Amino acid sequence: MTDQQSPLKLIVTGGAGYVGSVCAARLIEAGHQVTVVDDLSTGHADAVHPQARFVEGDAAEVAADLLGEGFDGVLHFAAKSLVGESMTDPAKYWEGNVVTSLRLLEAMKKHGTPRLVFSSTAATYGEPEVSPIPETAPTQPTNTYGASKLAIDHAITSFARAHGLAAVSLRYFNVAGAYGAFGERHTTETHLIPLVLQVATGDREHISIYGDDYPTPDKTAVRDYIHVVDLADAHLLALRHAAAGEHRIYNLGSGTGFSVLEVVESCRRVTGHPIPAVVAPRRAGDPSVLVASSDKANGELGWTPKLTDLDGIVSDAWQFTQSRRS
């Protein structure tokens, strides 16, 4: 993408993770100066862009020291993000997400860092009654992960109002695809596309489809998938449009989504592997359709997802998966 903004000096927390690493790469390509801060608890040192400065450590502690050097903004990706774990070990999420973010906000206030773009989640909405989900939907998270992200959003709002911070939160569901050497690789994998691809690589015998009796065209649940490059570019646009004293919140979504079965069939086409699928009972609390509306982001940020072809998204993820195995 072309960024008309003057080069900025930026910190990217969690820049050794999946979305953070792609965003750091896009920022560098746009001419910005990037410092990646990551404790490598879930990220990977080799996912840090070679032109980025890398400082290993706790996002808040390290950033608190670095911000004294004078930065134009922070893009905050560092977070604990496993929904199941958030319910069994909530303290890890209140500490790792909320407390860490609060310390980061305090450090930004102390050093006069003017901009923040926060990687939030559509899990803040819980099980919405309307789809696609608008920003006006009630925020009723059903798990500690979503609740922790919502708490951070509230904190950001108060800092923007009290201290003039220019802040943007971006809420989205499923990120997919890859960008060259930067892609998705989690120690504990919970996302559908990489799980299906694990069947194609022989690391998993089959993929489980949880429920085939939903009120959807093919009876499987429908979810939103955004290509990681489109998502990263939304962060660049958010950085450009952040306004002092305001905390703006945008949903990022496809507006339509893809069903579980559509994803499995796409993976079969792309990989040439039969990918056995086994139908399992529905999981408690799984809505039929979870899709976010990006109308507001389109109107105010000028953001429209470009890489929307499912086979293209899967193909990028598959190429990255194969490159890691060679």
N, C-alpha and C positions, 0 to 999 in steps of 0.2 A: 504494500500500500504506500501511498505518498503522504507524508506528514508535513504540513505547511508550518508546523510549530518550530520555533527556534530550538536548538539542541538543549536538552535539560540534563542535569546531574541527578540521577535517580537511584534509590535503593529498591531492590526487588527481594522481599522476604519470601522464602520458599522457592527461590529461583533454581534449585536443583531438582525440583519436583516436576511433574508432568506439565501442567498448565503454566507454571511459573517459568520453566525453562524455555518454552515456546514463546512466551511473552517477552522474556529477556532477549531472545534472538530477534524478534520483530522490532523491539525498541532499539537495539544496536543497529539493525539495518536501516532504521529511520534516522540514525545519526545521533541518538542519545548516548550519554555516558552512564554505564550501568554497573552498580555494585550489587552482587548477589550475596545475600545472607541466608544461610541454611545450616541447621544442625545435623543434617544427613540422617536423621532418624528414619525418614521414609524416602528422602531424596537420594540422588546419586552424584558423586563428584564429577563423573564424566558427562553429566547432563548439563553442566555449567558451560555456557558459551565461552569459547576460547578468548574472545575479546572482552569478556566481563572480568572485573575484579571480583575475587571470591574471598569471603570471610566466613569461616566456619564457626558456628555457635548459636546460642539462643537468640531468636529474632529480636526480642525486646532488649535484652542486655547488650548485644552487639550494636544494634541500631542506635541505642541510647548513646553509646560512645561515638559512633561514626557520624551521627547527625551534627555533632559539633563542628565537623569539617565544612558544613554548609551544603545542604542538598535542596533541590527544587521540589522534590516530592518522593513519596513512598508508594509502591504497589505491593499490597499485603496479601500474599497467598498462603503463607505458613499457617498450617492448621492441622488439627486432628480431625479425620473425616470419615471414620468407619461408623455407620449408623448403629450396627449391632453392638459394637464395643461401647459406644456412647451410653447405651442403656445398662450395661453391666459394670462399667467403670466410669460413672458420670464425673467424678472428681478430676479425672484426666482431661476431660473436655472443658470443664469450667476453668481449670487452671491453665491448660495448654492453649485454649482458644480465647476465653474472656479475659483472664488476668494478663496474659501475654499482650493482648491487643490494647488493654487499658494502659499498660506500661509503655507501649509504643506510642500511644496517643499523648501520654504525659511527656515523653521525650521529644515528640514533635512540637508540642506547645513550648517546652523549655527552649528549644533551639530555633523556633520560628519557622519550621518547615511548613510551607504553605499548602501543599496538595497531598491528598490521599485517595487512592483507588483501592477499594476493598473487594476481594473475591468472596462474595456471599453465596447464597444458595436458595433455590426455590423451595427447599425443604422447610423454609421459614413459614410457608403457607399451610403445611400439614396436608390434609385431604380436602382440597378445595371443592366447592359446589359448582363452580363455573370453569369451563375449559374452552379455549385457551385462558390461562390465568393472567388477569391484569394486575397492575401494581396496587390497585384499590381493593383487592381481595383481602379478607381478614387474615391476619397472621396467627395461626394456631398450630405451631409445630407439634408433631406427635412423637418426637424423639429428642434426646438431649443434644445431639449434634445440631439439629435445626434450631433448638432453643438457644444454644450457645451463640450461634451466628446471629440470631435475632437480637440477643442481648448486646452484641458488639455493634449492630446497626443503631440501637438506641444510644449507646455510648457515643458513637460517631456523631449522631444528630446533636447531642448536647454539646460536644466540643465545637462543632461547626457554629452553633448559635452563640456560645459563650466566648469563643476565641478566634472566630473568623476563619476557621479551617475551610478550605475548598475540598469537598469530599464527594465521592461517587461510590455507591455500592452496586455491584452487578450480581443479579440472582439468576441462576440457571440450573438445569438438571444434569443431563448426561453429556459429558464431553467425550469426543471420540476422534479417531484419525491420528495422524502423526505429521511431523514437519521435518523431513530429512532425518537427521540423527537424533531428533528429539521426539520421544513418544512415550506411551503408557507402559509402565512396568512397576507393579506394586507387589510387595512381598505377600500381602493378603489381598487377593483380587476379588472384587465384588461386582465389577462392571460387566455387563452382558457381552459386549463385542469381544473383549480380550478373553473372556471365559469360553466363548464359542470357538475362538481361534485356538485355544488350548486343545480342543478336540482335534482340530486339523493338524496340530503339531505332534499329536500322540501323547500329550501330557494329561489328557483327560479322556475317559472312555466315551462319555456322552454329555450332552447338555440337558439340563432339566428345564422344562417349561412349566412354570408354576401357575396352573389353571388354564383350561381351554373352554371355559364356559362364561367368558365375559361378554357383555353386550357391545361387542365390537365386530367389524366386518368378518374377521377370521377367528373370532372367539378368544384371542389372546390379548393380553394387556398392551396398551399403546403408551409409549414413552417418547420424550423429546431427546433428540440427539443433535448436538452442535459440533461442527468440525473445530478442532482445537485452534486452527489458524484464524477462523472467523471470530472465535472467542477472544483470542489474543488481540486481534485488531480492534475489538470493542473496547478493550482496556486502554489502548492508545487513544481512541476517540474520547473516552471518558476523561482521560488525563487532560486532553485539550479543552474539553468543555466544562471542567470543574470551575465553580464560581465561589469566590470568597464568601464565607458566612452561610453557605448552603450545603445541605447534604441531599444529593439527588439519588434516587433509587430507580434502577431500570431492570426489568426482566429481559432475558435474552432467550429466545426460543424460535423454533421452526414454524410454530403456528399450527402444525398438523401432526408431526410425530410419526413414528414407525412402530408396528406391532412386534412382539417378540418373534413371531413366526416369520415376519418379513426380514428381520435381522438374521435369523438362522438361514433362511433361503439365500440371502445376499452373501453370507459367508460361504455357503456351498458353491455358489457361482464363482466367487472370486478365488477361492482356494482349490476348487476342483475336488474337494473331499466330501464324502457323503454326509458327514457330521450327524451321527445318530442323535435323535432327540427323544427324551422320555417325558411324558406328561406326569406331573406331580400335583398334589393338592395345592390349592391357592394358599398363599401366605397371608396370615392375619393382617388386616389393615392395608392390603394392596389395592389401591383404587384402579378402576378400569382404564382411565385415561389421565395422564399427567403431561400436560403440554403448556408451555409458557407463551404468552403473547409478547411480541417485541415491537408493537406499534409505537409505544412511547420512545423506545430507543431509536426507532427509525425516524420519528418526527423530530426529536431533539438532538440526537447524536449523528443522524445520517447513517445509522448502521443497518445493514441488511445482510444476512448470511448469504455468501456466494457459493460455498462448497457444500451444496445441499443434496447432491446425489448420493444415495445410500451406498451403492456399489463403490463409488469413489472414496467415500469415507472409510469403508471396510478395506479397500485396496491399499490405502495409505497405512492403515494399521497393520495389515498383513505384511507389507513390505518391511515395515519397521520390525515386526516380530521375527521375520526371517533373517534380517540383518543382524539381530542379536544372537542368533543361533549359528551363524556361519563362522 
